[in-house]
Amino acid sequence: MSSTHNYVAVSNPVIPVFSSEAEPDVRMGVLTDVSELMGEDPDLPADNETCLHDIYLPHATVRTYRGKFAQNTRLITNDGPNGNQVGSCLFLDGRMTTVLEGRTQGMVMSKGQQNFKYDPHSEYQHWSEAGTSYHILHFSIDPHYFMDFLPHDERWADHLKKNITTRQRIMGDTPAYISLQQHKALQNILDCPMTGKLGQLMIETSVVQVVLWQLHALFQKDGVSRSAKLTGRDHDIALSLKEFLTATFLDDHSLTGLARHFAVNSNKLMSIFRTAFGISIFEYISELKMAHAERLIREGKYITEVARILGYKNPHHFSTAFKKKYGTSPSTFR
């Protein structure tokens, strides 16, 4: 560890990937002792709050970083077991700057954003400001498994395969926003309702879904241009609105009331939300309600009670909406 330009430099924790042959018993939810990864160094402040949580899959590892650094910190990746892994990073909270070796400026990634990188020569460094709270998900994926699930009809997929085969660096030019579809898949990873082999399959499938949506947003031309349309302030408003709706979706919201709450013109509020997440405000509320209805029915609630909780005056209207969403009636689903 060294101090340069008022930053403490530490080794970025290596993320191992176990093959199904080497690790037949998948370990899910393993807490990792950070001191073992970063070393017992007296220069590292005792009030550094960093927690790593790993889920090991046959061909990938999901690592969750939560906490904050007490000092300005520079994370340096040395050559290690994960040097040839592909990486997908999603910021649920926090802010970090990624720079290439020898450069002074880099790319800033903030709350609600994501990027993808392949760094076979360990050329990247990550810089974090002191006191910044963060919640980061990082997928480290075996490159052969990764190339197997790439689509065969996308030009960007061919480009990624070529770069990985020739060990050339890959990174999105502009961070993309995490979509609502990705948030749903992330929920299956962070709070998987299944256990055992079914749980492993659900998590692994969700990882693939999140990464494919990410790659499309980063490397498909339309995906990058859509992300670039929002200013920093618009981005913050979109995230705040999503968090507000997630917590209050059972309330009787109106567009006028939401616009007044966020001090934004109603047309602009609709526009920035759709630009950020690819869905309208009230489509998102409907998605949240249907997901809540599914949970309530699984818990044994009566259909009429679920309809009332969701704000439907007529249970038949709820049943119609539920069948349109899930392809089966609530009673059959139950």
N, C-alpha and C positions, 0 to 999 in steps of 0.2 A: 504494500500500500504506500502511496506517495501523495504529497500535496502539491498541486500545480494550479496557479491562478485561483487560489482560495477554494479549490475543490479537492475533496478527499477521493482518491482513486481506489476502487476495490474491484476484485475479480467478480465478473458477472456469473452467478451460479450456473453450473452446467446442468442441462436437462437431459437425463439419459432416456433412451428409447429402447424398450425390451422387445425382442421378437417373441412370437408365440411359442417358439421352441425353447428359448432361453428362460422364459418366464411364464410357465403354464398357469400358475395361480395368480390371476390379475389382482393387483393390490389397488383398492379404490379408496381414496380419501386418506392418503398418507401424509402426516405432518412432518416436515423436514426441519431439522435444527439448523438455523441460519449460521450459527457460529462455526459449524463444521464446514460450511461451504465458503464462508468469507474469511475464516481464520480467526484465531484469538489474537487480535492486534490491539495493543494499547492505544493506538491513535484513533480507533473507531469508538465514537462516543457511546456510553452505556445506555443513553436514552434513544438510540436508534430503535424504531419500532417497525420491524419487518417480519412478516409471517408468510411462509411458503406452504402451499398445500398442493399435493400431487395426486393425480389419478393416472395410473399406468394401464394402458391398453396394449393389445398385441403389437400394434404398429405405430403407436403415437403416445405422447404424454401430454396431459393437460395440467398446466401449472398455474396456480393462482397466487399472485403477489398482492398482499394487503399491508398497509401501514404507511410509514413516512420515514425519511432520513432526517436526522437532527442537523446534519451539515450538508452544504452543497456537495453532491456526490457524482463522480464519474464512474460508470460501469464499463469495465474493459473485459471483452471476451477473449480468453486465451485459447490456444488450440486444445481441443479436448474431444470426448466421445461424440458431442453433438455438432462438431464442426461441419459435417456434411448433411445435417438435417435441414429440412425446409421449415420455416417458422411463420406462424400466423399470430398476430398480436392485436388484442382488442382492449381499449381503455374504457372501463366502466366509470372510472374516476381518475383524476390526476392530470398531470402535464409533464412531458418529457421531450427533450431534444435529441435527435439522432444525427450524428455527424460521421463522415468518413475520415479515416486516419489522415492527418496532415491538413485538414480543412478547419476553418474557424466557425463557419456557419453551417447550419444543418436544417433538418426538417422537424417542425414542432408537431407533436401529436397530443391532443387534448381529450378530455372527457367526451365520450360518445363517438370517438373516431377509431379507425382501425387501419392496419397496413399488413403487408406480406413481405417477407424477405428471405432470401437465400444467400448466405454469407460464408461460402466455403473457405475463404482465406482470413476470416476474422478481422475484417476491415472496419466494422462499425464500432462506435462508442455511443453510450447513452448518458445524457447529462440531466440531473434532477436537482431542482432548487430545494434548499433547506425548508422543512416544515410543510411541504406539499403532500397532502394525503393522496394516496392512490389505491386503486383497485384494478389490477391488470390481469387479463387472461392470456396465456401464451400456449399455443399448440406447437409442439415439436414433433414432426412427422417424418417417418422413414421415406426417403425420396422415391424408392421403387413403388411403394404402396401409393404414394401421392400421385405419381404419373399414371398408375393404373386407373384411378378414379377421375382423371381429367376427361372432359368431353372430347369427342373425336371430330366435332363439327365446328370448332371455334379456332380462329387463327391465333388468338392469344395463347391458347393451350399449346399449340405447336411451338410457339416462341418459348414458353416456359420449359417445355421438355428439352428443347435444344440447349438452352442455357444450363439446365441442370446436368445434362449429359456431358457438356464440355466444361462444367464447373465454372460458369460465369455468374457474376453477381446479379441478383434480381431484387428490385424493390419498387413499390408503387411510387410514381412521381408526386402524387398528392394523396394524403390520407382520405379515405372514404368514410362516410357516416355509417354507423351500425344500423342496419334496417330493423324494422319491427319483426320481420320474419326471423332474423338472426336472434333477436332478443328471446323469442319463443324457444328456439332451439337451445340457446344458452341456458334457459331455465331448466330444460331437460338434463343438461350437464351438471349444473350447480345443485339441483334439487331433484335428482332422478327418482321417479316413483317406483321403479323396478329394482330388483336385486339379482345377484347371481349372473348367469349368462344372458338373461333377458335385459338386465340393467346394463351390462357391458355392451350389448348390441345397440340399445337405445342411445347410450352415450357416444359410441363410435359413429353411428349414423348421424347423430346431431353434429358431431365434429365435422364430418364430411359436408353436411348441408351448410354450416356456417362458413367453411372455407370456400366452397364453390360460389356462394353468394358474394363473398369478399372478393374473390378473383374477378368475378364478372364486374363488380363495381369499380375495381382498380384498373383493370386492363382492357375492358370494353370501352370504347371511346365515349359512348353515351353516358356510361356510369361515372366517368371522371368529370365530364362537363357538368352533369347534374350536381355533383358535390361542390363544384367550384362556384356555383351560383350564389351560395349563401355567404353573407358577411359573418364575421365573428359574433356580432351581436345577434343576428338572426339565428345563428347556430345555437347560442345560449337560450334564446327564447324557445326554439323548437324543443330542446332537451327539457327545459323547465316545464313546458306545456305537457310533454309526454309523461313526466314524473307526476305532475298534478293530476292528469287524467287517470293514471294507473292507480293512484290513491283514492280517487273520488268518482270512479266510473259509475257507481250506483246512484250518484246524485243526478238531479234533473238539470243537466247543462243546456245552455243555449249559446249560440255563436256570439250573440251580443254580449252576454255575460262574460264569456271567456275573453273576448276582445277587451272588455273593460278591465278585467282582472289583470291582464298582461299589458295594458296601456298600448295596444297596437290596433290599427285599423283591421276590421274583421276580414276583409279581402286579403290583406297581407298575411294575417294570421293563418288563414287557410292555405295560402300559397307556400309559406315557409315550411309548414308542417308537411305538406305533400312533397315538397322538394327534398326535405331531409329524409323522409321515411317512405315515400312512394305510396302513400295511402291517405285518405281524407281523415279529418278529425273524428267524424262520426262513424266512419268505418272502423276506426281504431277502438272507439267506445264499444261498438257492436262486437268486435273481436274479443274484447275483455269480458263482456257480459256472457258471451257464449262459453268462453273458457271457464268462467265462474260457475255457469249453469252445469257444465260437465262435472266439475268437482262436487257440486251439491248433490247431483243425481247419484254419483258414485258413493256418496256418504249416506244415501238412503232417503233423501228428502222427497216429499211428494211433489208431483209435477205442478199441481196448483200452487203449492208453496213456493217453488222455485220461480214460477211465473210472477208471483206477487213480489218476491224479493228483487227481481230484475226490472220491475216497473211495468209489466204487462197487465192491462186491465182484463184482457181476454186470454185465458190459458191456451185456446186454440191458436191464437196469433203467435204465441211463444213456441208452440209445437211446430208450427209451419216454419218459423225462422230457424229453429234447432235442426229440423230435417234438411233444410236447404244448406245449412253449414256442414252437418256431419253425415248426411245421406241416410239417416234413419231417424225414426221418431224417438222422443224422449222415453216413452214407455218401453220400446224395444231395446233401446240403449241400456236402460236400467236392468 
